[in-house]
Structures are given as C-alpha cells and as structure tokens.
Amino acid sequence: MADAGYLTIGKVVRRLQEQYPDLSISKVRYLEDEGLLTPSRTPGGYRLYSSRDIQRLETILYLQKTKFLPLSVIKDELDGRTTQEESTPEEMFGASRERASRISPELVNEMHPIDRIPELLGVSLAIVRKMADCGLIRLVRSPAGRDLVRGQDLELIVTCAELTHFGIEPKNLRQYVAAANRETPMFEQALASISRHQGESEGERALRREMTLDRMLELTGSVRRSLIRRELLGDERSR
C-alpha cells in the first residue's frame, strides 16, 4: 500500500499548509473522526492519503475558508456527488454564478411573470414566493391579474437562493428588510449633500449618484462583515 501515489498525513499537511496555514495534523484527524475523510491504512495503522483523498481535503478546506459552510453541509455535498474526483471546489457552487450570468441588462429592465422565474434563473417558485411573503421583493399585479417580478430583483433572488444552501431561508432575512428601511434615510442624506458639478448634465449627475451609493453600500457592507467576523471568528483565532 505504501505506493508512491500515497502520502502520509504529515506530508499532506506540509503540502497544503502554504495555502491553508492553519492546517494541522490534529485538524485532519478531526475531519477523519467526523467522517469527512477515510484514508487507507497500512497494516501498522499508518494513514495513507491517495490523490482523491487529498483533493477531497482541499475541497473541504476551500469550502470552510470561502463559504463558511458547517462540516455537516460539506459532508452532504461531497457524499452526494458522483464525479467528485473530477470536480474542483469552485464547481461545487458554480450553479449560482451560472444563474447570475443569465441576468442580462434587458432582463433587468423588464417585468417578468413569477411563473417564468424558474425557467429564467433556475430558482424554485417556492423561494420566490417566500421572498415576497417576507418583503424581500415586491410583486406587481398586472392588468391581467398575474404576479410580476421586477427585473431589478433578479440578482437578489439568485443571492437568496444560494443562501438556502447554508440553511438560511428567506424568513431569516426579514431583519435585513428592517435594516434597509432604517438605513435608507442615512444614505438619502449623504446623497443629498452631493453638489452638482459645473457643466454636469442630469444624466451625468444621476450616474455619479448611483456610483457614490454603490461605493457607500460597499463600505458599509465591509463594516458589517468585519463586525460579524470579529464576533464569530475573533475568539477562535486568539486561542
């Protein structure tokens, strides 16, 4: 079994530590105990990792680092795959990026019957209905009595659909609707302070306001992200 294609646990850790500095032998053993890794063993009990085992470990570490998925979800994702050895970690969540790529500028500027959303985005109608019930999106009733979805909400629908993979349902996002309502006056006041540049047209000013708002949203989103990461990960990193 001690084939050149197999590595001991120590060699596996050293190979991956450059990309994942926090990786240790004890962490790999913990992943084994949780049933995420099942390396071969020599008659003497030494662990031997195949290339498939190492790729599975890389996928686990990638999903923990970039997606913050709990181990139980990662295990379900990995165990449910039939071509795991041929897929990269990025491909596991490529479906969301593929959905987002379908949203063209033309779609954003149109209204869409709610029953067409599964076809347009690959998102279930149930998720869209739940989002409407929670106030995340607002449906518009057509003269013919059909529920319509604003094109501007398509990206939000894709985002909320991906969050369900983490166990975060639309009902869990009601707090963000309330937060948006509270924060809107702050952004309105900031935008109101933007003065018109000499010779600037209405269109140019509107574009500048939009770009300024996007930047403010990016910065405040970074503040929120830093605060949550500090609360959830700060103590762990200080141990």
SEDRENZA-224430 format. One record per residue (C-alpha): z, x, y. Coordinates in nm, 2 decimals, decimal comma, always signed. Layout:
<rs>
+--------+--------+--------+
:     zz :     xx :     yy :
+--------+--------+--------+
:      Z :      X :      Y :
...
+--------+--------+--------+
</rs>
This chain:
<rs>
+--------+--------+--------+
:     zz :     xx :     yy :
+--------+--------+--------+
:  +0,00 :  +0,00 :  +0,00 :
:  +0,06 :  +0,30 :  +0,23 :
:  -0,31 :  +0,28 :  +0,33 :
:  -0,44 :  +0,44 :  +0,65 :
:  -0,52 :  +0,10 :  +0,78 :
:  -0,15 :  +0,01 :  +0,78 :
:  +0,11 :  +0,12 :  +1,04 :
:  +0,49 :  +0,13 :  +1,02 :
:  +0,69 :  -0,07 :  +1,26 :
:  +0,78 :  +0,23 :  +1,47 :
:  +0,41 :  +0,33 :  +1,51 :
:  +0,32 :  -0,03 :  +1,60 :
:  +0,59 :  -0,03 :  +1,87 :
:  +0,47 :  +0,30 :  +2,01 :
:  +0,11 :  +0,18 :  +2,02 :
:  +0,19 :  -0,13 :  +2,22 :
:  +0,46 :  +0,00 :  +2,44 :
:  +0,23 :  +0,12 :  +2,71 :
:  +0,10 :  -0,24 :  +2,77 :
:  +0,44 :  -0,40 :  +2,69 :
:  +0,71 :  -0,16 :  +2,80 :
:  +1,00 :  -0,39 :  +2,69 :
:  +0,88 :  -0,39 :  +2,33 :
:  +1,13 :  -0,25 :  +2,08 :
:  +1,18 :  -0,23 :  +1,71 :
:  +1,46 :  -0,49 :  +1,73 :
:  +1,23 :  -0,73 :  +1,91 :
:  +0,96 :  -0,70 :  +1,64 :
:  +1,22 :  -0,76 :  +1,37 :
:  +1,35 :  -1,07 :  +1,56 :
:  +0,99 :  -1,21 :  +1,56 :
:  +0,99 :  -1,15 :  +1,19 :
:  +1,32 :  -1,33 :  +1,15 :
:  +1,17 :  -1,63 :  +1,34 :
:  +0,88 :  -1,64 :  +1,11 :
:  +0,61 :  -1,53 :  +1,35 :
:  +0,53 :  -1,21 :  +1,17 :
:  +0,51 :  -1,14 :  +0,80 :
:  +0,42 :  -0,78 :  +0,74 :
:  +0,37 :  -0,63 :  +0,39 :
:  +0,64 :  -0,41 :  +0,25 :
:  +0,64 :  -0,11 :  +0,03 :
:  +0,85 :  -0,11 :  -0,30 :
:  +1,11 :  +0,08 :  -0,10 :
:  +1,13 :  -0,20 :  +0,16 :
:  +0,94 :  -0,03 :  +0,45 :
:  +0,74 :  -0,27 :  +0,67 :
:  +0,36 :  -0,21 :  +0,68 :
:  +0,15 :  -0,38 :  +0,95 :
:  -0,22 :  -0,45 :  +0,90 :
:  -0,47 :  -0,48 :  +1,18 :
:  -0,44 :  -0,85 :  +1,16 :
:  -0,06 :  -0,83 :  +1,19 :
:  -0,09 :  -0,61 :  +1,49 :
:  -0,34 :  -0,85 :  +1,66 :
:  -0,10 :  -1,14 :  +1,59 :
:  +0,18 :  -0,94 :  +1,75 :
:  -0,04 :  -0,86 :  +2,05 :
:  -0,12 :  -1,23 :  +2,09 :
:  +0,25 :  -1,33 :  +2,08 :
:  +0,34 :  -1,07 :  +2,34 :
:  +0,04 :  -1,18 :  +2,56 :
:  +0,14 :  -1,54 :  +2,55 :
:  +0,50 :  -1,46 :  +2,62 :
:  +0,41 :  -1,24 :  +2,92 :
:  +0,14 :  -1,45 :  +3,08 :
:  +0,20 :  -1,81 :  +2,96 :
:  +0,58 :  -1,80 :  +2,92 :
:  +0,55 :  -2,01 :  +2,60 :
:  +0,85 :  -2,06 :  +2,38 :
:  +0,83 :  -1,90 :  +2,04 :
:  +0,81 :  -2,23 :  +1,86 :
:  +0,50 :  -2,33 :  +2,05 :
:  +0,34 :  -1,99 :  +1,99 :
:  +0,41 :  -2,02 :  +1,62 :
:  +0,25 :  -2,36 :  +1,61 :
:  -0,06 :  -2,24 :  +1,80 :
:  -0,10 :  -1,94 :  +1,57 :
:  -0,03 :  -2,11 :  +1,24 :
:  -0,28 :  -2,39 :  +1,34 :
:  -0,57 :  -2,15 :  +1,39 :
:  -0,82 :  -2,09 :  +1,11 :
:  -1,00 :  -1,80 :  +1,27 :
:  -0,70 :  -1,62 :  +1,42 :
:  -0,82 :  -1,27 :  +1,34 :
:  -1,15 :  -1,33 :  +1,53 :
:  -0,99 :  -1,47 :  +1,85 :
:  -0,84 :  -1,30 :  +2,15 :
:  -0,52 :  -1,42 :  +2,32 :
:  -0,74 :  -1,53 :  +2,62 :
:  -0,95 :  -1,75 :  +2,40 :
:  -0,64 :  -1,95 :  +2,29 :
:  -0,62 :  -2,11 :  +2,64 :
:  -0,99 :  -2,08 :  +2,73 :
:  -1,03 :  -2,45 :  +2,69 :
:  -0,86 :  -2,51 :  +3,03 :
:  -1,08 :  -2,26 :  +3,21 :
:  -1,38 :  -2,43 :  +3,04 :
:  -1,27 :  -2,77 :  +3,17 :
:  -1,22 :  -2,63 :  +3,52 :
:  -1,57 :  -2,48 :  +3,51 :
:  -1,72 :  -2,83 :  +3,47 :
:  -1,59 :  -2,93 :  +3,81 :
:  -1,89 :  -2,88 :  +4,04 :
:  -1,89 :  -2,94 :  +4,42 :
:  -2,09 :  -3,25 :  +4,36 :
:  -1,82 :  -3,39 :  +4,13 :
:  -1,55 :  -3,31 :  +4,38 :
:  -1,73 :  -3,52 :  +4,65 :
:  -1,78 :  -3,83 :  +4,43 :
:  -1,56 :  -4,11 :  +4,28 :
:  -1,55 :  -4,14 :  +3,91 :
:  -1,47 :  -4,43 :  +3,68 :
:  -1,15 :  -4,34 :  +3,50 :
:  -1,30 :  -4,40 :  +3,16 :
:  -1,55 :  -4,12 :  +3,23 :
:  -1,28 :  -3,86 :  +3,27 :
:  -1,26 :  -3,77 :  +2,90 :
:  -1,63 :  -3,70 :  +2,90 :
:  -1,62 :  -3,51 :  +3,22 :
:  -1,32 :  -3,29 :  +3,16 :
:  -1,22 :  -3,32 :  +2,80 :
:  -0,88 :  -3,47 :  +2,91 :
:  -0,75 :  -3,78 :  +2,74 :
:  -0,74 :  -4,11 :  +2,93 :
:  -0,37 :  -4,14 :  +2,84 :
:  -0,29 :  -3,83 :  +3,05 :
:  -0,49 :  -3,96 :  +3,35 :
:  -0,31 :  -4,30 :  +3,33 :
:  +0,03 :  -4,13 :  +3,31 :
:  -0,06 :  -3,92 :  +3,62 :
:  -0,14 :  -4,23 :  +3,81 :
:  +0,18 :  -4,40 :  +3,70 :
:  +0,38 :  -4,10 :  +3,83 :
:  +0,20 :  -4,09 :  +4,16 :
:  +0,03 :  -3,76 :  +4,09 :
:  -0,31 :  -3,92 :  +4,15 :
:  -0,40 :  -4,24 :  +4,32 :
:  -0,66 :  -4,46 :  +4,16 :
:  -0,91 :  -4,66 :  +4,38 :
:  -1,02 :  -5,00 :  +4,27 :
:  -1,40 :  -5,05 :  +4,30 :
:  -1,56 :  -5,38 :  +4,42 :
:  -1,64 :  -5,44 :  +4,06 :
:  -1,27 :  -5,41 :  +3,96 :
:  -1,30 :  -5,06 :  +3,80 :
:  -1,04 :  -4,79 :  +3,84 :
:  -1,19 :  -4,49 :  +4,01 :
:  -1,06 :  -4,13 :  +4,03 :
:  -1,12 :  -3,92 :  +4,34 :
:  -1,32 :  -3,61 :  +4,28 :
:  -1,06 :  -3,41 :  +4,47 :
:  -0,81 :  -3,49 :  +4,19 :
:  -1,02 :  -3,35 :  +3,90 :
:  -0,87 :  -3,00 :  +3,93 :
:  -0,52 :  -3,14 :  +3,93 :
:  -0,60 :  -3,34 :  +3,62 :
:  -0,71 :  -3,03 :  +3,44 :
:  -0,39 :  -2,85 :  +3,55 :
:  -0,16 :  -3,13 :  +3,43 :
:  -0,34 :  -3,15 :  +3,10 :
:  -0,28 :  -2,78 :  +3,04 :
:  +0,09 :  -2,82 :  +3,13 :
:  +0,13 :  -3,07 :  +2,84 :
:  +0,07 :  -2,78 :  +2,60 :
:  +0,40 :  -2,64 :  +2,73 :
:  +0,58 :  -2,97 :  +2,68 :
:  +0,56 :  -3,06 :  +3,05 :
:  +0,44 :  -3,41 :  +3,08 :
:  +0,32 :  -3,59 :  +3,40 :
:  +0,66 :  -3,77 :  +3,42 :
:  +0,83 :  -3,43 :  +3,45 :
:  +0,62 :  -3,36 :  +3,76 :
:  +0,74 :  -3,65 :  +3,97 :
:  +0,96 :  -3,41 :  +4,16 :
:  +0,65 :  -3,23 :  +4,29 :
:  +0,52 :  -3,56 :  +4,44 :
:  +0,85 :  -3,60 :  +4,63 :
:  +0,85 :  -3,23 :  +4,73 :
:  +0,49 :  -3,26 :  +4,86 :
:  +0,59 :  -3,56 :  +5,07 :
:  +0,89 :  -3,37 :  +5,21 :
:  +0,69 :  -3,06 :  +5,29 :
:  +0,38 :  -3,22 :  +5,44 :
:  +0,53 :  -3,25 :  +5,79 :
:  +0,62 :  -2,88 :  +5,79 :
:  +0,26 :  -2,79 :  +5,72 :
:  +0,13 :  -3,05 :  +5,97 :
:  +0,35 :  -2,89 :  +6,24 :
:  +0,22 :  -2,54 :  +6,16 :
:  -0,14 :  -2,66 :  +6,17 :
:  -0,08 :  -2,84 :  +6,50 :
:  +0,01 :  -2,51 :  +6,65 :
:  -0,33 :  -2,36 :  +6,58 :
:  -0,52 :  -2,34 :  +6,91 :
:  -0,89 :  -2,38 :  +6,95 :
:  -1,08 :  -2,06 :  +6,99 :
:  -1,32 :  -2,04 :  +7,28 :
:  -1,67 :  -2,14 :  +7,18 :
:  -1,55 :  -2,28 :  +6,84 :
:  -1,72 :  -2,59 :  +6,71 :
:  -1,53 :  -2,88 :  +6,54 :
:  -1,67 :  -2,77 :  +6,21 :
:  -1,55 :  -2,41 :  +6,25 :
:  -1,21 :  -2,53 :  +6,36 :
:  -1,18 :  -2,76 :  +6,06 :
:  -1,28 :  -2,47 :  +5,83 :
:  -1,02 :  -2,24 :  +5,99 :
:  -0,75 :  -2,51 :  +5,95 :
:  -0,84 :  -2,55 :  +5,58 :
:  -0,83 :  -2,18 :  +5,52 :
:  -0,50 :  -2,15 :  +5,70 :
:  -0,35 :  -2,43 :  +5,50 :
:  -0,47 :  -2,27 :  +5,17 :
:  -0,30 :  -1,94 :  +5,27 :
:  +0,02 :  -2,12 :  +5,36 :
:  +0,02 :  -2,30 :  +5,03 :
:  -0,04 :  -1,97 :  +4,85 :
:  +0,25 :  -1,81 :  +5,03 :
:  +0,50 :  -2,09 :  +4,98 :
:  +0,39 :  -2,11 :  +4,62 :
:  +0,47 :  -1,74 :  +4,58 :
:  +0,82 :  -1,81 :  +4,73 :
:  +0,88 :  -2,09 :  +4,48 :
:  +0,75 :  -1,87 :  +4,19 :
:  +0,98 :  -1,59 :  +4,29 :
:  +1,28 :  -1,81 :  +4,31 :
:  +1,23 :  -1,97 :  +3,97 :
:  +1,15 :  -1,64 :  +3,80 :
:  +1,47 :  -1,50 :  +3,95 :
:  +1,68 :  -1,79 :  +3,82 :
:  +1,52 :  -1,78 :  +3,47 :
:  +1,45 :  -1,42 :  +3,41 :
:  +1,67 :  -1,22 :  +3,65 :
:  +1,98 :  -1,22 :  +3,43 :
:  +1,78 :  -1,12 :  +3,12 :
:  +1,63 :  -0,82 :  +3,29 :
:  +1,97 :  -0,70 :  +3,42 :
:  +2,12 :  -0,68 :  +3,07 :
+--------+--------+--------+
</rs>
